[in-house]
Amino acid sequence: MQVARYTLIYSLAMAAIVVASNILVQFHLTGTLWGIALGDILTWGAFTYPVAFLVTDLANRQFGPAIARRIVFVGFVVGVALSFWLSEPRIAIASGTAFLIGQLLDISVFNELRRKAWWKAPLAASMIGTVLDTVLFFSLAFSPLFAFIGPNLDFAVAPAPILGVLATEAPRWISWALGDLVVKVVVGVVLLLPYGALMNVLKPMPQAAKTA
């Protein structure tokens, strides 16, 4: 009963994060910072999506990889289904593909390092998963190479200075990907704080992992 309750909570949290991130990634920041146009380098989704890795890592630590994968699959199905309704189909497809592959990689890396120092497994897993997820998502969602999935977003494919400051121009979605990756890495490091606090509350349940 306890395992089922925690699984439901983790799954609902995962689905909410996916849906929120799929909506927020369609909105770029406005204004400037140190002369850089934030709209050229960042979307709001960068600030919410890293929380998905926190949820996965906490579930993995508490119940093991089998239940963590179950939570990822539930979050994937619910999140993508709602995303088709609340966001563009192409965004939903890109997000679902990147999410599933990135999260499963996160689980594998975490499981390999779970016996190391407490911070190594979540940090390495989330960083590796984040890089792969970012590359897959922004390529599938915005690159003209994948226009068969859905129409291109004009603002995303329009040329702009890379990261808003370099002389070389590239489609704006490339700067979004680079900017989002930097933010996700920073947020991922910061999320080690709640992970460290929650790991003392959410104790491992090895028996649940064995029977999953």
Backbone torsions as a table, in degrees:
resi	resn	phi	psi	omega
1	MET	NA	-44.6	-180.0
2	GLN	-64.1	-41.8	178.6
3	VAL	-62.7	-43.6	179.7
4	ALA	-62.4	-39.8	180.0
5	ARG	-65.0	-46.4	179.3
6	TYR	-64.8	-39.9	179.3
7	THR	-60.5	-42.0	178.6
8	LEU	-63.8	-44.3	-179.8
9	ILE	-62.3	-47.5	178.8
10	TYR	-60.7	-42.6	-176.9
11	SER	-66.1	-42.2	178.4
12	LEU	-65.4	-40.3	177.9
13	ALA	-62.9	-42.2	-179.7
14	MET	-63.6	-45.8	-179.7
15	ALA	-62.0	-41.2	-179.7
16	ALA	-63.8	-39.6	179.9
17	ILE	-65.7	-43.9	-179.2
18	VAL	-62.4	-47.3	-178.9
19	VAL	-63.3	-47.4	-179.9
20	ALA	-60.1	-43.4	-178.9
21	SER	-66.8	-37.4	179.2
22	ASN	-64.9	-33.3	177.4
23	ILE	-76.2	-46.4	-174.5
24	LEU	-69.7	-26.1	-179.1
25	VAL	-69.3	-14.3	178.8
26	GLN	-85.0	-4.0	-178.5
27	PHE	-119.2	120.0	179.7
28	HIS	-88.4	155.3	177.5
29	LEU	-67.7	155.2	176.9
30	THR	-114.4	165.2	178.5
31	GLY	90.0	-175.6	-179.3
32	THR	-130.6	156.6	176.4
33	LEU	-140.1	119.0	-176.4
34	TRP	52.6	37.0	178.1
35	GLY	82.1	1.1	-179.4
36	ILE	-96.5	129.2	175.7
37	ALA	-73.3	110.8	-175.2
38	LEU	-62.9	-28.7	178.8
39	GLY	-64.0	-20.0	-179.7
40	ASP	-84.0	-13.3	-173.7
41	ILE	-129.4	-12.3	-173.1
42	LEU	-141.6	144.9	167.4
43	THR	-118.0	160.9	-177.7
44	TRP	-67.9	-21.3	-178.9
45	GLY	-62.7	-22.9	-178.8
46	ALA	-63.7	-25.7	-175.1
47	PHE	-87.1	-19.1	-177.1
48	THR	-103.6	-34.0	-171.8
49	TYR	-62.7	-37.4	-179.3
50	PRO	-57.4	-20.5	179.2
51	VAL	-64.0	-25.5	178.1
52	ALA	-61.1	-37.9	178.7
53	PHE	-69.5	-33.4	175.5
54	LEU	-62.6	-44.4	179.2
55	VAL	-62.2	-45.5	-179.4
56	THR	-62.5	-44.7	-177.1
57	ASP	-68.2	-37.9	177.0
58	LEU	-65.4	-41.7	178.1
59	ALA	-65.2	-40.2	179.5
60	ASN	-63.6	-44.2	-180.0
61	ARG	-65.3	-40.4	-174.4
62	GLN	-77.5	-40.9	-172.4
63	PHE	-120.3	-9.9	-179.1
64	GLY	95.8	171.0	-172.8
65	PRO	-65.5	-31.7	-177.0
66	ALA	-63.1	-49.0	179.7
67	ILE	-72.0	-34.3	176.6
68	ALA	-60.2	-41.7	177.7
69	ARG	-65.1	-37.9	178.9
70	ARG	-61.9	-42.7	179.1
71	ILE	-64.7	-41.0	177.9
72	VAL	-61.7	-43.7	-179.2
73	PHE	-66.0	-40.5	178.0
74	VAL	-64.6	-46.8	177.9
75	GLY	-60.8	-37.3	178.7
76	PHE	-62.7	-50.9	-176.6
77	VAL	-64.6	-50.9	-178.5
78	VAL	-65.7	-45.8	-177.6
79	GLY	-61.9	-46.1	-178.6
80	VAL	-67.8	-40.3	179.3
81	ALA	-59.6	-46.8	178.8
82	LEU	-69.0	-33.0	-179.5
83	SER	-66.1	-34.5	176.7
84	PHE	-61.9	-30.5	-179.1
85	TRP	-83.7	-38.9	-172.4
86	LEU	-97.1	-16.4	179.9
87	SER	-135.9	-175.7	-179.4
88	GLU	-70.6	143.0	179.7
89	PRO	-55.1	-39.2	-179.2
90	ARG	-64.2	-39.8	177.6
91	ILE	-63.3	-42.1	-179.1
92	ALA	-64.0	-42.6	179.6
93	ILE	-65.6	-46.9	179.8
94	ALA	-62.2	-44.6	-179.3
95	SER	-64.2	-45.3	-179.1
96	GLY	-61.1	-44.6	179.9
97	THR	-63.9	-50.3	-178.9
98	ALA	-64.8	-41.2	-179.5
99	PHE	-61.0	-50.1	-175.4
100	LEU	-63.1	-47.7	-178.6
101	ILE	-67.2	-44.6	-179.1
102	GLY	-64.5	-41.3	-178.8
103	GLN	-70.7	-39.4	178.5
104	LEU	-66.0	-36.9	175.5
105	LEU	-65.5	-41.6	177.1
106	ASP	-56.1	-45.0	-179.0
107	ILE	-62.9	-42.9	-178.7
108	SER	-64.7	-46.2	-179.5
109	VAL	-64.7	-44.8	179.6
110	PHE	-58.5	-44.4	-177.4
111	ASN	-64.0	-33.9	178.5
112	GLU	-70.0	-28.3	-173.7
113	LEU	-109.4	7.2	-171.6
114	ARG	-62.1	-22.6	-178.9
115	ARG	-90.9	-0.4	177.7
116	LYS	-81.0	-173.4	175.0
117	ALA	-52.3	145.8	-168.4
118	TRP	-54.4	-29.6	-174.8
119	TRP	-90.3	-16.5	-174.1
120	LYS	-68.5	-44.6	-177.9
121	ALA	-63.1	-53.0	-179.6
122	PRO	-65.2	-35.3	-178.8
123	LEU	-68.6	-52.3	-178.9
124	ALA	-63.2	-43.6	-177.9
125	ALA	-63.2	-46.5	-178.1
126	SER	-69.4	-36.4	180.0
127	MET	-66.0	-47.0	-179.5
128	ILE	-66.0	-44.1	178.7
129	GLY	-63.2	-37.9	-179.1
130	THR	-64.7	-44.2	-179.8
131	VAL	-60.7	-49.2	-179.2
132	LEU	-64.3	-43.3	179.9
133	ASP	-60.3	-43.8	-178.0
134	THR	-64.7	-45.3	179.7
135	VAL	-60.9	-47.1	-178.4
136	LEU	-65.8	-47.3	-175.2
137	PHE	-63.1	-53.7	-174.6
138	PHE	-67.2	-32.1	176.7
139	SER	-66.5	-49.8	-177.9
140	LEU	-68.4	-36.3	-174.4
141	ALA	-79.0	-32.1	-169.7
142	PHE	-128.5	-20.6	-177.7
143	SER	-69.0	135.7	176.8
144	PRO	-59.6	-21.0	177.9
145	LEU	-60.4	-25.0	-177.6
146	PHE	-112.3	29.2	179.9
147	ALA	-64.6	-17.3	178.6
148	PHE	-67.8	-17.7	177.5
149	ILE	-77.0	-32.7	-178.3
150	GLY	178.5	167.8	-177.2
151	PRO	-64.1	150.3	177.0
152	ASN	-72.9	147.7	173.5
153	LEU	-88.6	115.4	-173.1
154	ASP	-54.1	-43.8	-178.3
155	PHE	-64.7	-32.6	-177.5
156	ALA	-73.7	-35.8	-175.9
157	VAL	-93.5	-6.0	178.4
158	ALA	-67.7	141.7	-179.8
159	PRO	-69.3	144.3	178.6
160	ALA	-156.4	155.5	177.0
161	PRO	-56.7	134.8	-179.3
162	ILE	-59.2	127.5	-177.7
163	LEU	58.8	15.8	175.3
164	GLY	77.6	-0.3	-175.6
165	VAL	-131.6	-25.3	-176.1
166	LEU	-77.4	155.3	-179.8
167	ALA	-70.8	-32.3	-179.8
168	THR	-72.5	136.5	179.2
169	GLU	-102.9	154.2	177.4
170	ALA	-155.6	163.0	175.6
171	PRO	-52.2	139.4	-173.4
172	ARG	-57.7	-28.2	-177.0
173	TRP	-66.7	-23.9	177.4
174	ILE	-68.7	-41.8	176.1
175	SER	-66.8	-36.3	175.0
176	TRP	-58.0	-45.6	-178.2
177	ALA	-62.5	-45.7	-179.9
178	LEU	-65.3	-45.1	179.8
179	GLY	-64.4	-44.0	179.0
180	ASP	-63.5	-38.0	179.9
181	LEU	-62.6	-43.4	179.4
182	VAL	-61.5	-45.7	-179.9
183	VAL	-64.4	-42.2	-179.6
184	LYS	-63.2	-37.5	178.0
185	VAL	-64.8	-44.7	179.3
186	VAL	-63.4	-46.0	179.7
187	VAL	-63.9	-38.3	178.7
188	GLY	-61.0	-39.3	177.4
189	VAL	-67.1	-44.0	179.8
190	VAL	-61.6	-35.3	-178.1
191	LEU	-69.8	-7.1	172.5
192	LEU	-64.2	-26.3	179.9
193	LEU	-65.8	-54.0	176.7
194	PRO	-65.8	-30.9	176.7
195	TYR	-62.2	-46.5	-180.0
196	GLY	-62.6	-36.0	179.1
197	ALA	-72.7	-43.2	-175.9
198	LEU	-74.9	-26.6	-179.0
199	MET	-65.3	-21.1	177.3
200	ASN	-83.6	-13.6	178.9
201	VAL	-99.8	-43.7	-178.7
202	LEU	-91.0	86.9	-175.8
203	LYS	-70.7	145.6	176.7
204	PRO	-60.0	143.1	177.9
205	MET	-123.3	78.3	-175.0
206	PRO	-58.2	-31.5	-179.4
207	GLN	-65.5	-36.2	178.3
208	ALA	-64.8	-39.9	178.9
209	ALA	-64.0	-36.2	-178.0
210	LYS	-70.9	-31.9	-176.9
211	THR	-96.2	-1.2	-176.8
212	ALA	-67.9	NA	NA
